[in-house]
Amino acid sequence: MYRAKQAGGSQYLLVSSPSNSIAGEGSELELFLRGALDDGGLELYYQPQYSMTGNLCSLHALLRLNHPQLGTLAAERFLPLAEECGLILPLGNWVLDEVCRQSVAWQGQGLTPLRIAFSVSPIQFLHADFSARVLSTAAQRGSIRACWN
């Protein structure tokens, strides 16, 4: 159905067995992704960014999904599905909250504040409250500066 809609609508597609298994995998992945938001199946990896002088200057947060059969999945494997099925906003909110929480935790351990970049879906930008949500989450986590360094 989604492929027919993406192809312009007002048409039908015959589904072969391999296509059907891909669609089934997408449905299973969607169900798992929904559960991962509640059950801790998501994880952020922090990729260091260095200056030309070799000093650590920032981090880039990379979202991963830990699936029991498929292993650790990179974001490009499940984010298009999240955008399709309406999970991108809760996922984006989880990433924002986790980045702010981790930044504050590191600073509480005495580490120097660092900039932490993370990707944001264009769908998140379409929501008028996006900026307010970022500020609110940073404030709730205890330090706006922690999320804006």
N, C-alpha and C positions, 0 to 999 in steps of 0.2 A: 504494500500500500504506500509506504513512504517513498519507494523508488518511483512509483507511478506519479505521485504528487510532485516529486522533484523534477520529473521529466516534463512537467507542464500540466498535469492533471488531465481529466477527461479521457483517460485511456486505461488499459489494463495490461498487466504483464503476466506471462506464464512463469511459474516458479519451478525451477528444477530442484532436484534433491540437494546439490551442493549449496544453492542459494537458500533453500529452506533451512539447512543446518547453520548457515551464517546468521540468518534471521533468528533462529533459536538460540544461538550463542549470544546474540545481542540482547534478547529477552532475559536470558539467564544472567548476563552481565549487569543489566539494568537492575534486576532484583538484588543481586549481590551489592551493587553500588548503593542502593537505597539502604540496605542493612549496614554497610560500612560506615555510613554517616553517623549511625547511632552506636555501632559496636566497636569503633576504633580500628577499622580496616584501612584507614587512610594514614599516610605518613608523609612528612616533609623531609627532603634531603636538602642540605644547604651546601651549595657549590661556592667555594671561595673565589673572589675576584681580587686580583693583585694589581697594584700600581706598577708603572714602568720601573720603579726603584725596588720592586720586590716586596713592598709592604702590603699586608692585607688591608684592603680599603672597603670592601663590602661583601655581601653574600647574595646569592640568588636562590630563593626557595623553589624547589622542584617537587611537585605533587606526585605521589605514587599511590597505587592501590595494591594492597596485598591480597592476592587471590589464592585460595588453597590449591587449586588445580593448575591455574595458569601462571602462578608465580607473581613476582612483583611487576606490575604493569606501569609503563610510563604514561603520562597524561595524554599524549596524542592517541593512545589506544582507547581511552574511555571518555575523554571530554566531548568529542562530537556527539556521542550517545547522551551524555549528561545535558548538552544543549538541546537535543531533540526531545528528550522526555521531561524537561522542566526541572532537572536537578542542578543546573549550573549555579543558580543563586544560592541554594544551601551549601554547595561545595565551595563557592567563592567566599561565603561568610565563614565557613570553617577554616579556610586558608588564612583569611585576614585575622581571625581570632587566634589561631595557632602561631602565626608569625609574631603578633604582638605579645602573646604569652611567653614565647621563647625568648624574645628580645629582652623583656623585663627580667626573666629568670637569669639570663646570662649577665645582665647588669647587676643583679642582686648577688651574683657570685664574684663581682669585682672586675668583670671583663669590660673592656672599652666598648662604648656604644658603636655599632656599625650600621651602615645602611643595609637594609634587606629588601631586595627587589623581589616581586612575584608577578606572575602574569595575571591579567584580568580579562575576562571574556567581554567582548563588545556588548553582549546582552546585559551585563551588569551596568555598563555605562548608560544604557537606555532607561534605567530607573532613576527617577529624579532624586531619590534619597541616597544615592550611592556615596556622595561626599559626606553627608551627615552620618551614614553608617560607619564609614572609616573613622571619622572623628569620635563617634560614640564608642566604638569598639576600643579604640586606643585609650580613651578616657576610662572606660570600665576596667581595662587591664592595668591601670595604675600609672601610666605615663604616656602622654601624647608624644613626647619627645622620643620615647622608645620606638614608636612606629614611624616617625618622620625623620629619623637621622639619615 
